[in-house]
C-alpha cells in the first residue's frame, strides 16, 4: 500500500538543450536581424517626423550600449568613436526633451543615430548569438548600476 504524502516530481532535462547550445554559436538569422532592426528604424522614422516617443529613445540607448560593449570586446573596436558620437547625440536629445517635452532630433543627431544603427547592425550580424546575448546582459548589468550612456571601463 502506498503512503499518501508528498509527491515527488521527476526532473526532466530539456531534450533540445544541445540544439539550443549549438544554435547559440551561430549568427542570427535574417528574420532575427530584421526584427531587431525594425524597432530601431521605426524609432528613427518617428523621431524624424516629430512623433518620437520615450521608448524610441531607450531603444537607441540600448543600441548604443550594446555597440559600446561589442567594441570593447573587439567587435569593430575601430568604430568606438561612432558609438561615443551616438551617446553624445542621445544625451542632447534627452536634454532637449527635458526642456521642451518633445522627442526628436536635429540633423547632426540624426546622422549620429543612422551611423550608430548601421554599426550596430553590422556588429550583431557578424557575431554568434551568444555574444549578442552576453553583450545585452552586460548592458543590463551596467544599467542596473546606474551606468546608462556612460563610458565605463569593463
TORDRENRO-659603 format. One line per 5 residues: number of its first residue (from 1); their letters; for each residue x negated, y negated, z negated of N, C-alpha, C, CB. Coordinates in steps of 0.1 Angstrom, whole numbers, plus 5000, padded with zeros to 4 digits. Glycine has a CB too. Example, Ala and Ser with C-alpha at 12.3 -4.5 7.8 and 13.67 -1.06 7.14 Angstrom:
residues 2
1) AS) 4868/5057/4922/4877/5045/4922/4868/5033/4922/4887/5045/4910  4872/5022/4929/4863/5011/4929/4871/5000/4921/4859/5006/4943
//
This chain:
residues 154
1) XXXXX) 4992/5012/5000/5000/5000/5000/4991/4988/5000/5010/5000/4988  4995/4978/5008/4987/4966/5010/4991/4955/4999/4989/4960/5024  4981/4948/4994/4984/4938/4984/4989/4925/4991/4972/4935/4975  4998/4919/4986/5003/4906/4991/4995/4895/4985/5018/4904/4988  4986/4890/4993/4978/4879/4988/4973/4870/4999/4966/4885/4980
6) XXXXX) 4962/4865/4997/4956/4856/5007/4952/4864/5020/4943/4850/5001  4957/4859/5031/4954/4865/5043/4940/4859/5048/4965/4862/5054  4933/4868/5054/4920/4864/5060/4922/4861/5075/4909/4874/5057  4918/4849/5078/4919/4846/5093/4906/4850/5099/4923/4831/5095  4906/4856/5110/4894/4860/5117/4889/4849/5126/4897/4873/5125
11) XXXXX) 4876/4846/5124/4870/4835/5132/4866/4841/5145/4857/4830/5125  4870/4834/5156/4868/4839/5169/4859/4828/5176/4881/4842/5177  4848/4833/5182/4839/4824/5189/4846/4820/5202/4825/4830/5191  4842/4808/5207/4847/4804/5220/4841/4812/5231/4844/4788/5222  4849/4820/5238/4843/4828/5248/4836/4821/5260/4853/4838/5254
16) XXXXX) 4839/4808/5261/4834/4800/5272/4823/4790/5267/4845/4792/5279  4818/4792/5255/4808/4783/5250/4795/4783/5258/4805/4787/5236  4791/4794/5263/4779/4795/5271/4781/4787/5284/4775/4809/5275  4793/4788/5290/4796/4780/5302/4795/4765/5299/4809/4784/5309  4801/4761/5288/4800/4747/5284/4786/4742/5282/4809/4744/5272
21) XXXXX) 4778/4750/5276/4764/4747/5274/4757/4745/5287/4757/4758/5265  4759/4754/5296/4752/4753/5309/4757/4740/5317/4755/4765/5318  4770/4738/5316/4776/4726/5323/4770/4713/5318/4791/4726/5321  4767/4712/5305/4762/4700/5299/4748/4697/5304/4762/4701/5284  4741/4707/5310/4728/4705/5316/4728/4700/5330/4720/4718/5315
26) XXXXX) 4740/4699/5336/4742/4694/5349/4747/4680/5349/4752/4703/5357  4746/4673/5360/4751/4659/5361/4766/4659/5361/4745/4652/5373  4772/4647/5361/4786/4646/5361/4791/4648/5375/4790/4632/5356  4803/4653/5376/4810/4655/5389/4814/4641/5395/4822/4664/5388  4817/4641/5407/4821/4628/5414/4833/4623/5407/4823/4631/5429
31) XXXXX) 4843/4632/5404/4855/4628/5397/4853/4621/5384/4865/4640/5396  4843/4627/5376/4840/4621/5363/4834/4608/5365/4831/4631/5355  4824/4606/5374/4818/4593/5377/4828/4583/5381/4807/4595/5387  4838/4587/5390/4848/4578/5394/4857/4574/5382/4857/4585/5405  4861/4583/5374/4869/4579/5362/4862/4569/5353/4873/4592/5354
36) XXXXX) 4849/4571/5351/4842/4562/5342/4841/4548/5349/4828/4567/5339  4839/4548/5362/4837/4536/5369/4850/4528/5370/4832/4539/5383  4862/4535/5370/4875/4528/5371/4877/4518/5360/4886/4538/5372  4874/4522/5348/4876/4513/5337/4867/4500/5338/4873/4520/5323  4855/4502/5343/4846/4491/5344/4850/4482/5356/4832/4496/5347
41) XXXXX) 4854/4488/5367/4857/4479/5379/4871/4473/5377/4857/4488/5391  4880/4480/5370/4893/4474/5367/4891/4461/5358/4903/4484/5361  4882/4463/5348/4879/4452/5339/4873/4440/5347/4870/4456/5328  4864/4443/5356/4858/4432/5364/4868/4425/5372/4847/4438/5373  4877/4432/5378/4888/4426/5386/4897/4417/5377/4897/4436/5393
46) XXXXX) 4901/4422/5366/4910/4415/5357/4903/4402/5352/4914/4423/5345  4890/4403/5348/4883/4392/5343/4881/4381/5354/4869/4396/5337  4878/4386/5366/4875/4377/5378/4888/4369/5381/4871/4385/5390  4900/4376/5379/4912/4369/5382/4918/4362/5371/4922/4380/5387  4911/4361/5360/4916/4353/5348/4926/4361/5340/4922/4340/5352
51) XXXXX) 4927/4374/5342/4937/4382/5334/4930/4392/5325/4945/4390/5344  4918/4389/5321/4910/4398/5313/4916/4400/5299/4896/4393/5311  4914/4412/5293/4918/4415/5280/4906/4419/5272/4929/4426/5281  4909/4420/5259/4898/4423/5250/4891/4437/5253/4903/4423/5235  4900/4446/5257/4894/4460/5260/4884/4459/5271/4906/4469/5264
56) XXXXX) 4886/4450/5281/4876/4448/5291/4863/4444/5286/4881/4438/5302  4863/4435/5277/4850/4431/5270/4843/4442/5264/4853/4419/5260  4851/4450/5256/4845/4461/5249/4840/4472/5258/4854/4467/5238  4847/4474/5269/4842/4483/5279/4828/4479/5285/4852/4485/5291  4827/4466/5287/4814/4461/5292/4803/4462/5281/4816/4446/5297
61) XXXXX) 4807/4460/5269/4798/4461/5258/4793/4475/5257/4804/4456/5245  4802/4485/5258/4798/4499/5257/4789/4503/5269/4810/4508/5257  4792/4498/5280/4784/4500/5292/4770/4494/5290/4790/4493/5305  4769/4482/5284/4756/4476/5282/4748/4484/5271/4757/4462/5277  4755/4488/5261/4748/4496/5250/4743/4509/5255/4757/4498/5238
66) XXXXX) 4751/4516/5263/4747/4530/5268/4735/4528/5278/4758/4537/5275  4736/4518/5286/4725/4515/5296/4712/4511/5288/4729/4504/5305  4713/4504/5278/4701/4500/5270/4695/4512/5264/4705/4490/5259  4703/4521/5258/4697/4533/5252/4691/4542/5263/4709/4541/5245  4697/4543/5275/4692/4551/5285/4678/4545/5290/4701/4553/5297
71) XXXXX) 4678/4532/5291/4665/4526/5295/4654/4529/5284/4667/4510/5296  4658/4528/5271/4649/4531/5261/4644/4546/5261/4655/4529/5247  4652/4554/5267/4649/4568/5269/4643/4572/5282/4661/4577/5266  4637/4562/5289/4630/4563/5302/4639/4567/5313/4620/4574/5300  4652/4563/5313/4660/4564/5325/4662/4550/5331/4675/4570/5321
76) XXXXX) 4652/4546/5339/4652/4533/5345/4647/4523/5336/4666/4529/5350  4636/4525/5329/4631/4515/5319/4627/4502/5326/4619/4521/5312  4624/4502/5339/4620/4490/5346/4632/4480/5347/4614/4493/5359  4644/4485/5345/4656/4477/5346/4661/4472/5333/4667/4484/5353  4653/4472/5322/4658/4468/5309/4661/4453/5309/4648/4471/5299
81) XXXXX) 4655/4445/5318/4658/4431/5319/4672/4429/5324/4648/4424/5328  4677/4438/5333/4691/4437/5337/4700/4439/5326/4693/4448/5348  4697/4448/5317/4706/4450/5305/4705/4438/5296/4701/4463/5298  4693/4433/5294/4693/4421/5285/4701/4409/5291/4678/4417/5283  4700/4407/5304/4708/4397/5310/4723/4399/5308/4704/4395/5325
86) XXXXX) 4727/4412/5310/4741/4416/5308/4745/4413/5294/4743/4431/5311  4737/4416/5284/4740/4414/5270/4742/4399/5267/4729/4420/5261  4733/4391/5273/4734/4376/5271/4747/4371/5277/4722/4369/5278  4750/4376/5289/4763/4372/5296/4775/4376/5287/4764/4379/5310  4775/4388/5281/4786/4392/5273/4787/4383/5260/4784/4407/5269
91) XXXXX) 4776/4379/5255/4776/4370/5243/4782/4357/5247/4762/4368/5237  4779/4352/5259/4785/4339/5264/4800/4341/5266/4778/4335/5277  4804/4352/5272/4819/4355/5274/4826/4355/5260/4821/4368/5281  4820/4362/5250/4826/4362/5237/4827/4348/5231/4818/4372/5228  4817/4341/5232/4817/4327/5226/4828/4319/5233/4803/4320/5228
96) XXXXX) 4829/4320/5246/4839/4312/5254/4853/4317/5249/4838/4314/5269  4855/4330/5247/4868/4335/5243/4871/4329/5229/4868/4350/5242  4861/4328/5220/4864/4322/5207/4868/4308/5207/4852/4324/5198  4862/4300/5218/4866/4286/5219/4879/4284/5226/4855/4279/5227  4882/4292/5236/4894/4290/5245/4905/4300/5243/4890/4290/5259
101) XXXXX) 4902/4311/5238/4912/4322/5236/4915/4330/5249/4925/4315/5232  4907/4327/5259/4908/4335/5272/4896/4343/5275/4911/4325/5284  4899/4355/5281/4888/4363/5286/4885/4361/5300/4891/4378/5283  4873/4358/5304/4870/4355/5318/4855/4353/5319/4877/4344/5324  4850/4351/5331/4835/4349/5332/4832/4339/5343/4828/4361/5334
106) XXXXX) 4820/4333/5342/4815/4324/5352/4809/4332/5363/4806/4313/5346  4804/4325/5373/4797/4332/5384/4785/4339/5380/4794/4322/5395  4776/4333/5372/4764/4340/5367/4767/4352/5358/4755/4330/5360  4777/4350/5350/4781/4362/5342/4787/4373/5350/4792/4357/5331  4794/4370/5360/4800/4380/5369/4788/4387/5376/4809/4374/5379
111) XXXXX) 4778/4380/5381/4767/4386/5387/4760/4396/5377/4757/4376/5392  4758/4392/5365/4752/4400/5355/4760/4413/5352/4750/4392/5342  4773/4411/5351/4781/4423/5349/4781/4432/5361/4796/4419/5346  4781/4427/5373/4781/4435/5385/4768/4443/5386/4783/4427/5398  4757/4436/5383/4743/4443/5383/4742/4453/5372/4732/4433/5382
116) XXXXX) 4748/4450/5360/4748/4460/5349/4756/4472/5352/4753/4453/5337  4768/4470/5359/4777/4481/5363/4770/4490/5373/4790/4476/5369  4763/4484/5382/4755/4491/5393/4744/4500/5386/4749/4482/5403  4737/4494/5377/4726/4501/5370/4732/4512/5362/4718/4491/5360  4743/4510/5354/4749/4520/5346/4754/4532/5354/4762/4514/5339
121) XXXXX) 4760/4529/5366/4765/4540/5375/4753/4548/5380/4773/4534/5386  4742/4542/5383/4730/4549/5388/4724/4557/5377/4720/4539/5393  4724/4552/5365/4718/4559/5353/4726/4572/5350/4717/4550/5341  4739/4570/5349/4747/4582/5345/4749/4592/5356/4761/4577/5340  4746/4588/5368/4747/4597/5380/4734/4606/5380/4749/4590/5393
126) XXXXX) 4724/4601/5374/4711/4608/5375/4706/4615/5363/4701/4598/5380  4714/4617/5353/4710/4624/5341/4721/4635/5338/4709/4614/5329  4717/4645/5330/4726/4655/5326/4737/4649/5317/4719/4667/5319  4749/4656/5317/4760/4651/5309/4756/4650/5294/4772/4661/5310  4748/4660/5289/4743/4660/5275/4736/4647/5272/4735/4672/5273
131) XXXXX) 4728/4642/5281/4720/4630/5279/4730/4618/5278/4710/4627/5289  4740/4617/5287/4750/4607/5286/4758/4607/5273/4760/4608/5298  4761/4619/5269/4769/4621/5256/4760/4616/5244/4773/4636/5254  4747/4620/5244/4738/4616/5233/4736/4601/5233/4725/4623/5235  4735/4595/5245/4734/4580/5245/4746/4573/5240/4731/4575/5260
136) XXXXX) 4758/4579/5243/4770/4573/5238/4771/4575/5223/4783/4580/5244  4767/4586/5217/4767/4589/5203/4758/4579/5196/4763/4603/5200  4746/4577/5202/4736/4567/5197/4742/4553/5197/4723/4568/5204  4749/4549/5207/4755/4536/5208/4766/4535/5197/4762/4534/5222  4774/4545/5195/4784/4545/5184/4777/4544/5170/4792/4558/5184
141) XXXXX) 4766/4551/5168/4759/4551/5156/4754/4537/5153/4747/4561/5156  4748/4530/5163/4743/4517/5162/4755/4507/5159/4735/4512/5174  4766/4509/5166/4777/4500/5164/4783/4502/5149/4789/4504/5174  4782/4514/5144/4787/4516/5130/4778/4509/5120/4787/4531/5127  4765/4507/5124/4756/4500/5116/4757/4485/5118/4742/4505/5118
146) XXXXX) 4765/4480/5127/4767/4466/5130/4758/4461/5141/4765/4458/5118  4751/4469/5148/4742/4465/5159/4750/4466/5172/4729/4474/5159  4758/4456/5175/4765/4456/5187/4759/4445/5196/4781/4453/5185  4755/4448/5208/4749/4439/5217/4736/4433/5212/4759/4428/5221  4729/4441/5204/4716/4437/5198/4705/4446/5204/4716/4438/5183
151) XXXX) 4694/4440/5205/4682/4447/5209/4675/4453/5197/4672/4437/5217  4679/4465/5194/4674/4472/5182/4665/4483/5186/4686/4478/5174  4653/4483/5179/4644/4494/5182/4650/4507/5179/4630/4492/5175  4647/4518/5187/4653/4531/5185/4648/4537/5172/4650/4540/5196
//
